[in-house]
Amino acid sequence: MARPPIIAIDGPAASGKGTLARRLAAELRLPHLDTGLLYRAVGRRVLNDGGDPTDPPTATAAARALSSADLARNDLRGPPADAAFAAALAIVHAELAKSDQTN
């Protein structure tokens, strides 16, 4: 059985990535994963716990503890979540770069 394709869409903020991704997933009948929402949920969880979203162990622990309820929150958009999102994104990118160097 062939695996379905994985399509990643990257680009600057507010460029329509999410809209394009949702439409493409619907058209091709593929699952859609909003990674921006995941990063925002990690950042929001860290902030709610009183942590520092720029601290890799704190952000990693928050990511591992995410639940579906974290992704359904109404406060994942806006300045506090945006700042935490940026910090979480930087940590993920750094971790991926480390992983690429060891593989």
N, C-alpha and C positions, 0 to 999 in steps of 0.2 A: 504494500500500500504506500503510495507516494505521500510524503509529508507536504502539508500546505505551505505555500511560500510565506516568508517573514519579510514584511516591508517596513522599513524604518524611514521616517520623514523627519528631517532636521531643518532648522532655519531660525532666523531671528524671532524675538518675541513679537506677538501680535501679527504674524505674517500669514495666518490662515492654516497653520499645520494641523491643528485639531479638527477644523472643519474638513479639510482635505482627507485626513485619516479616517474620520467617521464615514464620509461619503464613499471612499474607496473600499473600506471594510464592508459596508452594506452592499455595494455593487458586486464585489467579488465573493460575498458571503464568507468573510473571514472574521475571526474574533478581533476585537479592537482593545488594545491596552494603552491607556492614557498615562504615559510615564510621568508627564508633568504633574498629574494629579497625585501620583505616588510620591514624588519628591515633595510636593506641598504637604501631603499628609504626614510624611516623616518630619518635616520642619515644624508643622503645627503641633505634632505630638511632643517634640522636644520642648517647644515653647511652653506648652501647657504643663509639662512636668518641671518647669523652671530651669531647664538645661540650656546649654549653649549649642546652637545648631552648627557652629563651626568646629566643634570638638568631635573628631572622627569616632571614638568609642561610643559617645553619647548618641550620635546620629545612627551608627550601626545598630545599637541596641534598640533604638526606636523603630528602625526599619524592620528588624526581626520581630518586633512586637505588634506590627500593624494588623488591624482586623478590617473586615468589610465595613464596620461602623466608622472607622477612621476615614474611609474613602467617601462616605455619605455625608460628611459634615458640611454645614453651610458656610463655614468660615475658612475655606481653603483658597479663597481669592481675596486680594486686598494687600495693602502694604506690609503688615506683619508677616503674613504667609508668604508673600513674594520674597521678602528678605531671607526668610528661613529656607525657602525653596532654592534660592541662589546658593546658600551655604551648603545645603544637602547635595545639590547638583555638583558643586566643586569637589566635595568629598567622594562622591560616586565616580566622577571622572578620574580622580587621583587613584582610587582603588583599582579601577579598570586598567589604568596605565601600568600600575605595579603588576597586575595579573598578566598583562600582555608581555611584560619583560621577563616573567618567569616561565612563560609557556612557549 
